[in-house]
Amino acid sequence: MIMKITLFILILGIAIVGKRQTTWPIITWSVYSTYSKGFPDSKTEALEVRVYSKSSDLYVLNPSDIMPRGRVRISQEILQYAFESYNSNLTNENRVYLAQTIPRILKDIDIESIECWKLIWKVSPLSVPPLHREYPDKEILLGSFLIDDYLVTSSD
């Protein structure tokens, strides 16, 4: 009788927590698991901001550098609106935001222009590493602007 109850509790436990990988290590075993990992997409992409100073120095920022931690999606949208939007008001507002924010990030640098690039890599999931971050397969310039055109100056 105890054996039947134990077996029943074990089967019930697997059924209840069967979808959670972290609950029991037994459910990640392929014999018991209903979870399938799958493969990543065959390509991946990322946005990159390249900032040029008036002395022609290059500074590279990621979307995660522009907004506080946890708001990468918002900074990606800001970059997309600033460089890929057909709405000129939206483009101008987001470029003004970037023109005000990036100098705060890169203190004491006399910024001339800001560019946004889309980097694309082919992913080989069975290779180690699956992609080489420093060598993208394709780089696409989404747009650029001179920072002085979008800096808002206050008149006294």
C-alpha positions in Angstrom: 0.0 0.0 0.0 2.8 2.5 0.8 4.5 1.6 -2.5 1.3 2.5 -4.4 0.9 5.8 -2.5 4.5 6.7 -3.2 4.2 5.9 -6.8 1.0 7.9 -7.1 2.6 10.9 -5.5 5.7 10.6 -7.7 3.5 10.5 -10.9 1.3 13.3 -9.7 4.4 15.4 -8.9 5.9 14.9 -12.3 2.6 15.9 -13.9 2.3 19.0 -11.8 5.8 20.3 -12.2 6.6 18.7 -15.6 6.7 22.0 -17.4 9.2 23.7 -15.1 12.8 22.9 -15.8 14.2 24.3 -12.5 11.9 22.4 -10.2 13.2 18.9 -10.6 16.3 17.8 -12.4 14.6 14.6 -13.4 12.3 16.5 -15.8 15.1 17.9 -17.8 16.2 14.4 -18.7 15.0 13.6 -22.3 13.2 10.5 -21.1 10.8 12.4 -18.9 10.8 15.9 -20.3 8.3 17.4 -22.7 10.6 20.4 -23.2 12.4 20.7 -26.5 15.3 23.1 -26.8 15.2 23.7 -30.5 17.9 25.6 -32.4 18.4 29.4 -32.6 17.5 31.3 -35.7 20.0 31.1 -38.5 20.9 34.8 -38.2 20.8 37.4 -35.4 21.1 41.1 -35.4 21.9 43.9 -33.0 22.0 47.7 -33.1 25.1 49.7 -32.4 25.6 53.4 -32.0 28.8 54.9 -33.2 29.7 58.3 -31.9 32.4 60.5 -33.6 34.1 63.3 -31.7 35.2 66.5 -33.4 38.8 65.1 -33.2 37.6 62.0 -35.2 37.7 59.6 -32.3 35.2 56.8 -32.4 33.1 55.6 -29.4 30.8 52.6 -29.7 27.7 52.4 -27.6 25.1 49.5 -27.3 21.4 50.2 -26.7 22.0 49.0 -23.1 24.4 51.9 -22.6 21.8 54.5 -23.5 19.0 53.5 -21.0 19.3 52.2 -17.5 19.5 48.5 -16.9 16.3 46.5 -17.8 15.2 49.0 -20.5 17.1 47.8 -23.5 13.9 47.3 -25.5 13.0 50.9 -25.0 16.4 52.2 -26.1 16.2 49.9 -29.2 12.8 51.5 -30.0 14.3 55.0 -29.5 17.1 54.1 -32.0 14.7 52.7 -34.5 12.4 55.8 -34.3 15.4 58.1 -34.5 16.8 56.4 -37.7 14.0 54.3 -39.3 10.8 56.2 -38.8 8.8 57.8 -41.6 7.2 60.2 -39.1 9.5 63.3 -39.0 8.2 64.5 -35.6 9.0 61.1 -34.1 12.4 61.1 -35.7 13.2 64.6 -34.4 12.0 63.9 -30.9 14.1 60.8 -30.6 17.2 62.4 -32.1 16.9 65.3 -29.6 16.7 62.7 -26.8 19.9 61.0 -28.1 21.6 64.4 -28.6 21.0 65.2 -24.9 21.6 61.7 -23.5 24.8 60.6 -25.3 26.9 63.6 -24.1 26.0 62.7 -20.5 27.2 59.2 -21.1 30.4 60.2 -22.8 31.4 63.0 -20.5 34.1 65.6 -21.6 33.9 64.5 -25.2 33.1 67.1 -27.9 30.7 65.0 -30.0 30.3 65.8 -33.7 28.0 63.1 -35.1 26.0 60.0 -34.1 25.4 57.0 -36.4 23.2 53.9 -35.9 24.3 50.6 -37.4 22.5 47.3 -37.7 24.9 44.4 -37.3 23.9 41.0 -38.7 25.6 37.6 -37.9 25.0 34.1 -39.3 24.6 31.7 -36.4 26.1 28.2 -36.5 24.5 26.5 -33.5 26.8 23.5 -33.5 30.0 25.6 -33.6 31.8 27.0 -30.6 31.2 29.9 -30.4 28.1 30.0 -32.6 29.0 33.5 -33.8 31.9 35.9 -33.6 30.6 39.1 -32.1 33.5 41.2 -33.2 33.1 40.1 -36.9 29.6 40.7 -38.1 28.7 39.3 -41.5 26.9 42.5 -42.5 26.8 46.1 -41.3 24.0 48.3 -42.4 24.0 52.1 -41.7 20.5 53.1 -40.6 21.3 56.8 -40.5 23.4 59.5 -39.0 23.0 63.1 -37.8 25.2 66.0 -36.6 24.6 66.5 -32.9 24.6 70.3 -33.2 21.5 70.1 -35.4 19.5 68.5 -32.5 20.9 70.1 -29.4 18.3 72.3 -27.7 19.8 75.5 -26.4 18.0 77.5 -23.8 17.9 81.3 -24.2 18.3 83.4 -21.1 
